[in-house]
Every structure is written in structure tokens, then in C-alpha cells.
């Protein structure tokens, strides 16, 4: 990496090579460009104007790639006497500035509040509107034909609570020069990549040629979709830059009737996907029993934990905290355990099961849940041929894993659009919490492009949720979700318990499908947001309000709760019906605490159907400890002493 370093003692340049090595290699930047790249970023030299020009698009021209980029008003070409040689020209790397950098949740507000931003984006994206609000809506739709992305550490993560930092995407629109570079799958002659310059903490986009450019006024193209995926996947990824009528024609040709092979692959037993998520796990192929931990009810267990809340609230005299896991009978930690072998754990008890992330990973949760149809020899009353083929249970919103099922999602999106039924989706990262990087949208272009910032699933948004009318909020009611604490002592046989006390989270604004980027309308996680109202309601108050508002028409809460518990039981049957790595493994040392989040939906028959949202490992239990200081004492007694009576739990194993 130091081939280009001269003997002039340029320590800053050497440091640049060291700290930026991964980016330089990842972006395939030729080594002979390193020195000039460093100089340009250090001095912020934007010299593309000496090599390139913007040219107005003439719709009558028979230009290359006419199907793409219809919104662009300009294209980019070289100047008359410019020759760019990617093999020899040490100056042939250029900086592109970013006109707008934002997080999706902030985009609308930015367009309202940042001076001149709306006008610049409207011009850049060829938006003409006499009404600013209408223009903003067009920009929010059209920006997905211009967006690029990178990730930074999320500001919503608390290092004192969370196991590890999470990466949150930022999206950006390049300046007028960068945004005018059009796509070509076959004639791309430049490459563009985002690059973070550490000394000034600045993100640039780099442009450099990948083929020799010597003809005067040569148009430059870049490839918008660089990947090694199947040609069908690649074609789907390119649809956001095509005209809408072309997109519709393509997807209508790929229906389940025309192309059943697209929908035949069942991924719920795709060992490759599951093994990728468990490639470092070690476990015993046959169950090795531990000693009987329940024979002496007076036993005092030594507990090692890295949970501050457990250190504060585990006060039962049957447990004694120790400072080292080597001294402990029980190890209850946030860090993911990967070695579950008896020779490693010996007689220790732990708070995790081998392969449990088939529940806590949203991608695997969706796959595991599709076993419901075969396990229960059942089918939904849904007449939707795609969902019937998909195998989703009635208690999980239809979910597509966009890494593997992008074509299936795209075709289904078009099907719903043609059927004129609600087409709103919630797109989630596969392994983050607290609504980080979660978006609600009915925009095809947006949903197809969101996975560029990291692996995503697309779940059908619950567009007819059961609402609750609460004090201080006018309208038809607010959206809410419910969290239950689930305890697992064993998977074979299944020993599953649910805590009687459940937890409510509320949106702050009346529910509406008008504005999907209004967080306080569509999301309920408020305790990590600055200045957001956090509405607290205990479960007894909720049950009273629920029965008053919905009980007569839809059944009292006791009826709904039975459906919820049945859903949990069926979920764990799906998760334990296969051997590892497709299912959770038995382990005599293992116990577990999970938090399951759900929402209630009115189905097509106006019956209330619980819908599972996610299952969380190591959930935040601050609120539980605040209102019920005995919370962890009861949890530990159920998990490690097999005490059920008086511990505020219900056995829902059968």
C-alpha cells in the first residue's frame, strides 16, 4: 500500500494510506491515483469543470440508453481536447460534491427548512410545481432516481445499554454534475464511489475512468447497479430508472401464472441461508444432560452478568452476584454466545439457546414462520395466490427477504397495484431495533433501492390496525403495539412461559395513511427520541379501555389474548420443528428471555388478528424494573429454579 510514497517524508500521505486502506481497496482505486486523490481531498480541489461539461438533453436525439433517466435535464460529456487514460493519467480522478445529505426521516423537514434546498432539488430533478407542498411530494418520490448512500454509526445507540454499535444509513444527492451522469449497462466508462476523508471528516463521491476516453465530447456513463446477482435480480434493480409503463410491462410478464418457477423455490429450508447466519456456532449434536438444578430449592446460585439492571434488581437470596464467569453457576450476558458445547459450558446455565437467532433475526424469522402451513396442514382464507404460494401464516404480515426475493416482491407489488388494494410496506433491516433504518412506503422505486444501505425485509404494512382512543389525542385513535416477555426453559420438550404483565407503546398522533414519513403517526418507539411524548399505560388500564372500545364488536381482551398465546406457541413449534441449523437446538444448559412485539389488525372479515412484528433478544427491561422491582427475581426463578407458582407467569407450552 506504500508503493507510491516518495522519500520526502510525507507522513501525512503515509497516514492517509494507512487509515484509508480499506476504502481504497474496496473501491478498486488504481494505485497510481492515490497521491492525486489525497491532494485533491486535502485541498478540496474540484477540477471536473476542466474536463467535463453539462449538455442539455434533447428528447429528439436518438441517444444511448434512452429508456433510462427520463427525469434528467442534462447529461455529461468530456470537453473537446480531453483524453482520459485510466492506466497512465495520474490526475484522472475527480471529486464530486454532495448537494444534499440526509436521513430519510428528515427529508421532508429539510426541504421545508434548509434555505434554497427545495429550489435546488426541484431544478436538479426537473420538478415543476406552482405549489411548494406538491413540489416537495414530487421530490420525495423522484429523489430515488438520484439517491446514493453510505452508513455511519447510529446516534440512537446507547453504549451503556446496547451490545454493539449499529450502522445507520445516510442518503445523498450529488451535485448537478454528478447527478447528470447517466446509466449504461454496456457503455459505462467511469466509476463512482463514495469515500470518507478522515482528516476533514468529509464524504466525497469519487469519479475515475474505467476505459480510455479520447473522442471529443464523449458522453460519460456509469453503471448504477454493480453486483453479481442473477440477471433477473439485476433487471429488477434497474427498474427505478425506467419509465413507469416499462416497469409495469416487465412485472406483468412475470406473474405467477406466466413464470411459476420464480415462486416455486421454498426458502424455509434453505440450509445455505441458515448456515450463513450460524457459521461460527459450536454445539453438541446429541443432548448432553447437566445435573439436576432443581433438586435443592435452598441452593444459592452464583450469577455472572453484564446487565446493570440485573445487578441492581436481582435481590432474591437464592442468587449471589460474582465478578467472573468462571466462578458462576449462571451466566446471563448480552454478548452472543457461540460455543454451546458441554465441554465448554460444563454444568453452567446460560441465557441463550444455540441457533436462537432464527427468531431474533427478522430474515430468518420470516423463513421459519412459513413452516406453519405444513405443520398445521392449514391454509389461510386469503384468496391471494402469491401469499398462498408464499406460505405465510395468518399471524405474520406477508414478508419478502429482499436479498433473495426481490423479483417475487416486485411482481407482487405490481399485482397489488393492479388489483387496486393497499400497497403500503414497511421495510426493515434484518437485525436492528428501536425503529432504526425502518421506512414505511408505497413507492416502488424507494423500496427497491432501500437494500443498497444494508440487507432488508419488506413486510406488508398493517394498514387497518386496531386503534385506541386515548386522552389528549383527537381523531379515530392512535396506533399501538404490545410487548410480551417470553421465557423458554426447554425446546424439546417445549417449555414456554409468558409473563402476565405486558407492555404498551403508543403513537402520538391519530393514525392516517396520508404521510408515511410522519414518525409519531406510524411508529410507537418514543423512549429514545428527544422531546417526544412517551405515553405510559399499565395493562389493566389498557384492558379496560380496549374492552370499552372494542369488546362488544370484536370480543373482550381475554379472547384476543388467547389468540396471541396461540400465535406464540405456533411460532415456537415452527422454530423447533427442524434440526439445526434450520431450528433452535436443544441444550441442557440453555434458558432464554425474549420480548415479542405484536400489533392487532382487523382482517377482511373485521375479525381481530394478532400480527407478530419481531422477537428481541436481550430486550430493554428498564420499564419493567421501574414498575415491578421484583421482575428479575421472578424471571430467574422461572428459568433457573423451575418455580412457576407466584412468579406472575403462565405456561403456554401446550
N, C-alpha and C positions, 0 to 999 in steps of 0.2 A: 504493500500500500504506500510505500515511500519512494517509489521509483522516480518520481518527478521532483523530489526535494533537492534543491540546489545546496551548495555549500555556503550560502550567505547567512547562515544562522537564523533562518526564518522560523523561529519557534512557533509563531502564531499559525503559520501554514501547517507545520507538523501537527500542532494541536488540532487544527481543523480536520486533517486526515484521520486522526485517531478518533475524535468524537463523532465524526460523520461517516465512519466506515460502512456501517450497516446500510445507511441510505444510499451511499454511492454505489455499493454493490447491488442492492435490491433494485435500484432504478437503471441498472446496466449502463451507467455513465462511463464512456470511454476514458481511460486514464489520462490521455493527452489533453483532456478538457478540464482536469481537476484544478490546475493552477489558475486558469482564467475564470473558472466558476467561482473560486474562492475570492478573487479580486473583485468580481462583479457584485457578489453578495455583500462583501465587506464595505464596498464603496457605493452600493446601490446604483449600479450602472445599468440603466435601461436603454440599450442601444439598438433595439429591434427596428426602430424607425430608419436606421441607415441601411437596412437590408430588405425590409418588407413594407408593403403598403396595403391599405384597405381599399377595396374596389366595390362599388355598388352592384348588387345582384340585379341582373336583367332577367325578368321572368321569361322573356322570349328566347334567351340563349339556350342552346342545347348542351348545357354544361354537364360535366361528370356528376354522378351521384345525385341527380335531380330529385329523386324520391326523398332524400334526407334533408333535414334542416330547413323546412319551408318558412320558418319564422325569421330566419336570419336575413338582415338587410344588406349585409356586406360579406365578402369573402376576402381572404388574404392571399396576396401573391408576392413573389420576390420583385425587387426593382430590376431595371434593365440590365445592369452590368454585374449583377451579383452571381457569384459561384460559391456554393457551399459543398465542401468535401468532408464527409464525416470521418474519413481516415486520416486527414492531414491538417485540416484547418483548426488551429488551437483556439480560435475565437468563436467557433461555431456552436456556442451555447448561449442562450438568451434568457433573461428574466422576464416573467410576466407578472404584473401586479394584480392584486385581487380587489375588485371594486366593492365587494360586499361579502363579509364573513358573518355567519350567524348560526344559531341553533334553531331547529325547526320551530320550537315552541315560541321563539322570539321574533319570527319573521314578520308577522303582521304588525306587531308593535314597532319594529324597526322602520317599516315603510311609512308608518304614521309619524314617527318622532325624529328620525335622523334627517337633518336638513338636506334637501336636494336628492336624497336617495331614491324616492319614488320617481322623480323626473328622469333620473339617470337610468333606472331599471326599465322604465316604460320605453325610453328611447332604444336602449340596448335590445330589448325583447320585442320591439315592434308592436307595442301596445298603444292603441289609440282609444281613449275614452274621455268623454266630457265630464264624467262623474268619477271623482278620485276613488271612492269606495269600490265602484265597479272595476276600475283600473287595477286596484290592489288585488281583487279576486283573480283577475286575469294573470297578473304577475305571479301570484301564488300557484296558479296552475302551470303557467308556461315556464317557470324557473327550472322545472325538472328536465327541460331540454338544454339547460345551461349549467346546472349544478355540478360541482366536483366536491370531494370530501376528504377529510383526514380526521384522526381521532386524537384527543388529549385526555388526560386524567380527569375524571368527573369531579366537580365541586360538590356533588351531593353525597359523597362518601365520607364517613367519619372514621378516621384511622383508629379511634379508640373503641369503636363498635364493630367495624367491618373486618372481615378476614383479610381481604386484599383490595387493592385499588381497582377501580373499574374504568374502562376507557369509554368516553362519550364522544360521539361524532360531532364535528362541526362541518357545515356545508359552506361553500363559497362560490361566487360567480367571478370569473376572471374579467379583467378589464375589456374594453371594446376590441382591442387587438386579439387577445386570447379567445374571447367569446365568438369571434368571427371565423375561427378555423373550423372548417367543415370536416365531416366524416367521409372516410372511404375505407372499405374493407380490402380493396385490391390495389389502391394507388396511394396509400399513406406514405409520406416521405419525411415526416417529422414525428417525434415522440414527445409527449408532455407528461410531466410528473410533478407532484407537489414535493417540496423539500423544505425542511425546517432548519434554519440557520441559527445555531445555538447562541453565538456571541450577542446577537441583537434580538434574539427570541422572535424572529420573523419567519413567517411562512411564505415562500415564493412558489410559483409554478415555473419549472424549467422547460425550455424547448430546445431540442437539438435535432439535427438531420439524421435520418437513418439510411438515406440513399443520396447519391450525388445529385445536386440540383445545379444545372448550368444553363438551361434555356431561359432567356429573358421572360419576365412576367409569368413565371411558373406558379400556378396555384399550389399552395401547401395544404395538405390534408393530414389528419391524424386519425388513428383508429380508436373509436370510442369504446370498443369492447375488446380488451386484450384478455383472453383466457383460453384454456384448453378444453372447454366443455364441448358437449355434443353440438353438432350444427343446429339442431332444433333449439337447444337452450340459447345458443348464441343469437339465433334469429329472433327469439322472444326478447332477449335483452336489448336488441336494436329497435324494437317496435316503438319506444317512446319518441324516437326521432323520425318516425314515418308519419304520413298523413293518417288521420283517424279512419278514413274509409278503407285504406290499405290494411291497417291493423285489424279492423273488423272482418275483412275478407279472409285474411290469413287465419284468424282464430275460428271463424265459422267453418273453415275447411278441415279443422282438426277435431270436430265433435266426437263424442264417444261412439256415435253410430258410424262415422266415417273412419275413425282411427282408434278402434278399441285397444290396440296394442299399447297405446300411450298410457292407458288407465289400468292395464292388467297387472303390472308389477306391484306386488304387495310387500311393503317395506317393514311391516310389523315384525318380520322375522329375518330382516336383512342383517346378517351377522357382521358384515363389514362396518356398518354404521355403529352398531353397538360396541364392537371391539375397539373402534377408534376412540370412543369415549372412556374405555376401560383398559387401555393398553398397558397401563402401569400397575394394575391391581394384582395382588397376590392373594390367593385364598386356597383353602383345603377343598379338594374335590369331594371328599366324604366328610360328613359331620363328625367332629371330634368333641365329645361331651366334656364340659367343665364340671367341677364339683358342684354339689347341691348348695346353692347360696341361700336357700330358704329354710334350711334345717334348724338354724339357730336364730330366732327372732330377736334375740338380745345382742346379736353381733353388731359391732361398730365397724363400719366400712371406712377405709381411708380413701379420700377423694382428691384427685388432682384435676384442676380445671383452670382454663384461661378466661372464663366468663366472669367478669366483675360482679354481675348480678347474682350469680350463684354463690360467689364468695360472701356477698352481703346477706343473702336471704336463705341459704341452706343452714338452718339453725336446729334441725331435728338432732337430738343427741346420738342417733344411730349413725351419724356421719361426722367424720373428722377430716378437715382440710389438711393436705400435705403440700410441700413445695416442689416435689419431684414426681414425675410419672412412674419412676422406678419404685417408689415407696407405696404406690396406690393400688387399691383393690378396684377402684372405679376411675376410669379416665374419661372425662367429659370435656371435649375440646372443640374449638371452632375449625381448626385445621383439618383438612380432609385426610383421613387415614387411607393408606393404600396397601398396607400389609396386614391381612386378617388371618394369617396362618397361626395355628395353635402354638407352634414352636416359638413364635414371636410374642403372642399375647399371653401364653400360658393360661393362668386362671383369671387374668384381669377381665373386668367388664368394661365395655366401651359404648359410646353413644352413636354408633354408626353401623350400618349393615353393608356387606360387600355389594357393590353394584346398585346402591340405593339411588344413584343419580338418574336411573331410568324414570324416577318420579320427579326429581328436582330439576332436571334438565328439560326445558319446555319442548325441545325437539323430540327427545325420547319419550316423554310423557304422551305426546300425540300418537306416536307409533304404538306404544304399549296399549293405549286405550282402544285401538282399532281391533284388538283381540276380543272385545266384548261380544261382537256379533257371533263369532264361532263358539265362544264359551257358553253363551246363553241361548244358542240356537234361535236367535231372535232377529227381528228386523224392525226398523223404525216405521212409523206410519207415514214417513216422508216419501212423497212420490218423486222426489228429485233423483234422477238416475245417477248423477255424479256422486251424491252423498251415499246412496245405496252401494255403489261400487267402492267408494272410499272406505266404508266400514265404520264410520264414526258413531259412537254411542249417543243416545239422546242427551246425555249429561255433559257432553263436551262440544263446544262450538266447532263446526267444521274447520279443520286446521290443515294448512299446507306448509310443508317444510320447503322453503324457497330454495335452499341449496340443491335439493334433489327433485322437487316437484314444481318447478317454475312453469313448465308448459301446462301441466294439469291445472294449476291455479289460473293461468292466463285464459285458458279455454273456458273454465268455469266462470270466471269473471264476465266473459263475453256472453255466456249463456244466461246469467242472471240479468245482465243489461238488456238482452233481447227479450227476456221474459217480463221486463219492467218490474222486477222485485228488488227490494232493498239490496244495495251493493256496497255497504259500508263495512270496512275491515279494520281490525286493529293489528298492527304489525309490531312484533316484539322481538328483542334479541333473545337468543336461546338461553342465556344464563345470567341475566341481570335482574335486580329487584328495584323497588322504590319508583317504578314507572320511568326509570332512566332509559332514554332512547326508544320510547314507546310512542307510536303515532296512530291516530285514527284518521282514516281517509277513504274516500270513494274515487280517488284519482288513479287510473291505471298506471300512468307514467310514474307517479310517485312511488307506488307500491313495488313496481318492477325494479326501480332504481335503489330503493332503501337498502337492500342487501349489500350494496357496494361498501357500506360502512361497517359491515360485520354480519355474521350469519343471522338470519331472521326466520321467524314463522309468521304466517298470515292467518289470523283467526277471524271467522265471521263475527263482526261486532254485534253484541246483543242490543238490537235496535228497539226492542219492545220490553225493556226491563220493568220489573215491579218497582214502583216508586213509593216513597214515603213522604207524606206531608209533615213538615217539621216547623216549629215556631220560627218566626222571623224570615221565612222564605216564602214568597208568594208563588202562585202558579200551581201546576198539577202535581208537584212533588219533586224530590231530588233522587238521584241515583244513589244506591248504597251497595256495599258488598259486605260479606260476612267472613270472619276468620274463625275456624275451629282448630283447636290443638289436638293432634292425634298422637297416640302413644303406641308403640309396637314393641312387644316383648319377644315375639317369635313369628317367623313366616311359615314354617312347616312344623306343626300346625299353625294356622294364623291366629295370633292373639292380638287383637286390635281394640283399642280403647279410645274414647273421645271424651274430652273434658266437657262437663255440663255447661260451664260458662263459656260463651262465645263472644266475639268482639265485633263491633260495628265500625265501619268507616263510611263517611258521607261526602258526596259532592257538596259544594257550597252554593251552586246556582241551580235553578229549575232545569230539568232535563229537556233537551232540544236537539234535533239533528241538523240545525242550521249552520253552526260554526264548529267545525271539528277541532280546531286548534285552541279552543277555549278550555284551558286545563280544569278550571273549577266547575265546569259543566260535566265533563266526561271522566274525570279522574277523582279518586277518593283518598289518595295518599297525600295528606296535608301536613303531617308532622315533620317533614323535612324541608318545607317551603317557608321562606321568610315572609312574614306578615300575612300568611294565610290563616283564616279562621279554622280552628280544629274543634269540630263538634264532638262532644263526648256524650254517649248514651249507654247506660247499662242494659244488659239483655232483658231484664224484667220489664223495664220501661218500653223497650222496643217491642216485646211480645204483646204488651197491652195495646200499643199504637197499631201494630200490624193487625191484630185481631179486630180492632175497631174499624180499620180502613179496608181490610181485605177478607176478613174471616168469613163473613156471611156469603160472599160470592165465590170465594176460592178455597175455603177450608181454613180452619184455625191453624195456628202455628204448629201445634202438635202433629198435624197431618203432614205439613211441609217438612218438619224436622225428620220424620220417618223416611221421607224420600231422600233427604240429604244423607242420612246414615246408610241407606241402601246404596247410594252412589259411592260413598267411601268404601264400603265393603266390596262392591263390584270392581272398583279401581284396584284394590289390593289383590283381588283374585286375578285380574289381568296382569298385574306386576309380578306375581309369584307363580304363574301357571307354566312358565318356561324355565329351563335350567340356565345358569349363567353362560354367556354374558347377556342373554336375552331377558333374564329375570333376576330379581333380587335373590341373593344366595343365603341359605341358612348359615348361621354362625352362632355357636353356643354362647359366645362372649358378647354378642351384639344386642343392643337395645336402641331405641330411637325415639326422638321427639320431632314431629313435623308440624308445620302450620299449613292448613289447606284453606285457600281463599276461593270463594264462590259468589255467584250472583244469581238472582232469581229472574226468570224470563216467562212472559206469557207466550205459550206456544200458539199454533194456528187455531187450536180449539179453545183458546183462552184458559187453558189449564196452566198451573204454575209448575215450571220445570227448573230444578236447580241446574246451574251450569258451572262446572269446575273451571277456575281461572288458572291456578297454579298451585304447586306444592313446594314449600320452602323448607330448606334445611337450616338449622341454627337461626331461627326467627328472632326478631327483636321482641323481647318479653318485658320491656320496661313498664308498659301499662299494666300488664298482669301483676307484676310485683308491687306496683303502686297501690292497686285496689285490693289485691289479695296477697298480703305478705307471706302467706303460707304456701304460695304457688309452687315453688321448687321443692319444698318438703313433700308435698303430695305427688309431684312428678317423680321424684326419686323413689318414693315408697312404692308406687305402681311399677316402675321399671325394674328396680333392683331388689325390692323385698317382696314383690308379688302381693302387695296389700291393695285390695280393691275397696272394701267397705270403708266408708268415711273419708274417701280420698277425692270425692267430687267428680267421679268419672263413671262412664257407662261402658259396659262390654258390648261391642257391636261386631264381634268376630263372626257370629252366625245369625 
